[in-house]
Amino acid sequence: MKKKQQLWQLILMAGLSFHLIIGQTPPAYAMHIMEGFLPVQWAIFWWIIFIPFFILGLRSIQRITQENPQLKLLIALAGAFTFVLSALKIPSVTGSCSHPTGTGLGAVLFGPLAMSVLGSLVLLFQALLLAHGGLTTLGANAFSMAIAGPFAAYWLYHITMRLSGKQTMAIFISASFADLLTYLITSVQLALAFPAPVGGFMASFIKFASIFALTQIPLAISEGLLTVLVWNWLQSYNSEELKQLQLIKGES
């Protein structure tokens, strides 16, 4: 029975991955704020906000790996999961693109501070190797995807666990909302930098948020389901590492 369940999990994982990959398009219209798009003052502002989280994240990862060196591979897996999902581009009906973020898994496993490092490194490699995003806008992109999303995922996971005690539900909700929040924060960033002549910030925010809304909601649901499947796989084959993480975070 257990083998049959694992087979179905792998089939569902493959199907969801295909759903994500099949819509991949050229990176010219990627969701990440592209190089040089933000005014200088806003680019600097988001870098200033981002750097303290990155420093604290380095300390968090250093503490985890020093206490449990065997978790390094799991940290690399969380980073690879984020890189693969966030590199996929799904065409939007508006002519732009959306993409998953993949940050919810790492946030639940290692906490949001660790994901601020993993997520920003993912964004750096994508900017240098795939022309997704940029270096001047790295602070803004990292704040939305590597900070805001993971923090939301982390707290939603624990709140849902306390209210329902259902881990599968908690993983799904945290991963899905981390995806959606990333796009909302990006819309806020763009609206602050480019307020509409009529309606100001709010009109601009509605415009930017609506660009991705139709594709991002089903995409967030797909990411939540895929994250649940990966989590179940980790519980089946990496149960000892997950127990070590629970001890580090003081979870029962």
Order of alpha helices (4+ residues) and beta strands (2+ residues): alpha-alpha-alpha-beta-beta-alpha-alpha-alpha-alpha-alpha-alpha-alpha
